[in-house]
Amino acid sequence: MTDYLETAAGRRIAYNRTEGAGPGVVFLGGFMSDMGGTKAVHLQAWAEAAGRAFLRFDYSGHGESSGAFADGCIGDWAEDAAEAVSRLTEGPQVLVGSSMGGWIALLLARRMPERLKGFVGIAAAPDFTEDSMWEGFSEAQKAALERDGRIEEPSEYGAPYVITKRLIEDGRANLVLRAPLALNAPVRLLQGTADTDVPVSMALRLMEHVESPDLRLCLVKGADHRFSTPECLAMIEAAVGEVSR
């Protein structure tokens, strides 16, 4: 059942929570995705069967939460996530971040290291507003962004992505790959080789950058960005189990 959390910033965050034993599991979704996605729902069913506490939610401007997507940015969504974890969970948590959710999870881990039990990144995409979007824009796109404050990019997942100047500038204030990133917890990175949104090079860069006492990268030949086949979902379950010990 969907419940709602009113944040200090006045945003209304939709969430679905399962009570259970710790360490809890928190799923953080991707850019323009919502908590009804295959991975989030599957992982909740897995947590329920295992008697584990679980939380999934929609950032503001996503899914059932309040606000318009184009008004949001990484900092806003990280703040939503921080309030959800602080107010809706107890004790150490395993953060499972998919795509942009991997970036949000790393910001959370840096912000509240005492709450981190483990991190599972699924095609994690930290710093993508700078290293993928901005670096990939043509001079004409950059000029349009400066002039109009926004541009639209096609998406194979549905409606076009609205990219705002605020999203790019705020992203620069939340980069995690430019300074040391130490996680005092086990880390599992899952990445498909056929992912056309987040390249394997990003997973390798993240693996090299993060300091962790137990970090492993699993490359899955032929898996795409969705990483939602039965085999991939089983790998996510296994990774959560490993970092929960």
C-alpha positions in Angstrom: 0.0 0.0 0.0 1.3 3.5 -0.9 1.8 5.9 1.9 3.1 9.5 1.8 5.8 11.4 3.6 5.7 15.2 3.9 9.3 16.5 3.8 10.7 19.5 5.5 10.9 21.2 2.1 7.2 20.7 1.6 7.4 17.8 -0.9 5.0 14.9 -0.7 6.9 11.6 -1.2 5.1 8.4 -2.1 6.5 5.3 -0.5 5.9 1.6 0.1 7.4 0.0 3.2 7.6 -3.5 4.5 8.3 -4.2 8.2 10.8 -6.8 8.9 14.2 -7.7 10.4 17.4 -5.7 9.8 19.5 -4.8 8.1 16.8 -3.1 6.0 16.9 -2.7 2.3 16.3 0.6 0.5 15.7 0.7 -3.3 16.7 3.9 -5.0 15.4 4.2 -8.6 16.7 5.9 -11.7 16.2 9.1 -13.7 12.5 9.5 -14.6 11.7 6.0 -13.2 9.4 5.1 -10.3 9.0 2.7 -7.5 6.7 0.5 -9.6 9.6 -0.8 -11.7 10.4 -4.4 -12.1 13.5 -4.4 -9.9 11.9 -2.5 -7.1 8.8 -4.6 -6.9 10.8 -7.9 -7.3 13.2 -6.9 -4.5 10.3 -6.0 -2.2 8.7 -9.5 -2.8 12.1 -11.0 -2.0 12.5 -9.0 1.2 9.0 -9.9 2.3 9.7 -13.6 1.7 12.9 -13.3 3.7 11.3 -11.3 6.5 13.5 -8.3 5.8 12.6 -4.7 6.2 12.3 -2.9 2.9 11.6 0.6 1.5 11.0 1.9 -2.0 9.8 5.4 -2.8 9.4 8.0 -5.6 11.6 11.1 -5.6 9.7 14.3 -6.0 8.6 14.8 -9.6 8.6 11.0 -10.1 5.8 8.5 -10.0 3.2 9.3 -7.3 5.2 11.9 -5.5 4.4 15.6 -5.7 6.1 18.1 -8.0 7.1 18.3 -11.7 10.0 16.3 -12.9 11.6 19.3 -14.7 11.6 21.3 -11.5 13.9 18.7 -9.7 17.6 18.1 -9.5 20.1 15.7 -7.9 20.3 17.7 -4.7 16.5 17.7 -4.3 16.2 14.0 -4.9 19.1 13.2 -2.6 17.3 15.3 0.1 14.1 13.3 -0.5 16.1 10.1 -0.1 17.8 11.3 3.1 14.5 12.1 4.7 12.9 8.8 3.6 15.8 6.8 5.1 16.0 8.9 8.3 12.3 8.9 9.0 11.1 5.6 7.6 13.9 3.2 8.4 15.8 2.1 11.5 19.4 1.0 11.9 21.9 0.0 9.2 20.5 -0.2 5.7 21.6 -1.9 2.4 21.3 0.8 -0.3 20.4 -0.6 -3.7 20.8 2.1 -6.3 19.8 1.6 -10.0 21.3 4.0 -12.5 20.9 7.5 -11.1 19.8 5.8 -7.9 23.4 4.6 -7.6 24.5 8.3 -7.5 21.8 9.1 -4.9 22.9 6.1 -2.8 26.5 7.2 -2.8 25.5 10.7 -1.7 23.5 9.1 1.1 26.4 6.9 2.1 28.7 9.9 2.3 26.1 11.9 4.3 25.1 9.2 6.8 27.9 6.6 6.9 26.8 5.2 10.2 23.6 4.0 8.5 25.3 2.1 5.7 25.4 -1.7 5.9 26.2 -2.3 2.3 25.8 -0.8 -1.2 24.6 -2.6 -4.4 24.9 -0.6 -7.6 22.9 -1.7 -10.7 24.4 0.1 -13.7 25.2 2.9 -11.2 25.6 6.3 -12.9 27.3 8.8 -10.5 28.1 12.2 -12.0 26.1 11.5 -15.2 24.8 15.0 -15.5 28.3 16.2 -16.1 30.2 13.2 -17.6 27.4 11.9 -19.8 24.9 14.8 -20.4 27.0 17.9 -20.5 30.1 16.3 -22.0 27.9 14.8 -24.7 26.0 17.9 -25.6 26.8 19.8 -28.9 27.8 23.4 -28.7 24.3 24.2 -30.0 22.7 22.2 -27.2 24.9 23.9 -24.6 23.9 27.3 -26.1 20.2 26.4 -26.0 20.5 25.3 -22.4 22.1 28.6 -21.5 19.6 30.6 -23.5 16.3 28.8 -22.7 17.2 27.1 -19.4 16.2 23.7 -20.7 16.3 21.3 -23.6 14.5 18.1 -24.5 16.3 14.9 -25.3 14.6 11.8 -26.8 14.2 8.7 -24.6 13.6 5.1 -25.7 11.6 4.6 -22.5 8.8 7.0 -23.3 8.4 10.8 -23.0 11.5 13.0 -23.8 13.9 13.8 -21.1 13.7 17.4 -20.0 17.2 18.6 -19.1 17.4 21.9 -17.3 20.2 24.3 -16.6 19.5 23.8 -12.9 19.9 20.0 -13.2 23.3 20.5 -14.8 24.5 23.1 -12.3 23.2 21.3 -9.3 24.8 18.1 -10.5 28.2 19.8 -10.4 27.6 20.6 -6.7 26.9 16.9 -6.0 29.7 15.1 -7.9 31.2 12.0 -6.1 34.0 10.9 -8.4 36.2 14.0 -8.0 37.3 13.4 -4.4 38.1 10.3 -2.4 35.0 8.2 -1.7 35.5 5.8 1.2 32.7 3.4 2.1 33.2 1.4 5.2 30.9 -1.4 4.0 30.8 -4.1 1.4 30.1 -3.0 -2.2 28.7 -5.0 -5.2 28.5 -3.4 -8.6 26.4 -5.1 -11.3 26.7 -4.0 -14.9 25.5 -5.3 -18.2 27.9 -5.3 -21.2 25.0 -4.4 -23.6 24.0 -1.3 -21.6 23.7 1.6 -24.0 22.9 4.1 -21.3 25.7 3.5 -18.8 28.9 2.1 -20.3 31.0 -0.6 -18.7 33.7 2.1 -18.4 31.6 3.8 -15.8 31.5 0.6 -13.7 35.2 0.2 -14.0 35.8 3.9 -13.0 33.5 3.5 -10.0 35.3 0.3 -8.9 38.7 2.1 -9.1 37.5 5.1 -7.3 35.6 3.7 -4.3 37.5 2.6 -1.3 35.8 -0.4 0.4 37.0 -3.4 2.4 35.0 -5.7 0.1 34.2 -4.5 -3.4 33.3 -6.7 -6.3 32.2 -5.9 -9.9 30.1 -8.4 -11.8 29.9 -7.9 -15.6 27.0 -9.7 -17.2 27.5 -10.3 -20.9 24.5 -9.2 -23.0 22.6 -7.6 -20.2 21.1 -4.2 -21.0 20.3 -1.2 -18.8 17.1 -2.6 -17.5 18.9 -5.5 -15.8 15.6 -7.1 -15.2 15.7 -10.6 -16.6 15.1 -13.5 -14.2 18.9 -14.2 -14.1 19.7 -10.5 -13.4 17.1 -10.3 -10.7 18.6 -13.3 -9.0 22.0 -11.6 -9.1 20.5 -8.6 -7.4 19.1 -10.8 -4.7 22.4 -12.6 -4.2 24.3 -9.3 -4.0 22.0 -7.9 -1.4 22.4 -11.1 0.6 26.2 -10.8 0.4 26.5 -7.3 1.6 23.9 -7.9 4.4 26.2 -10.3 6.3 
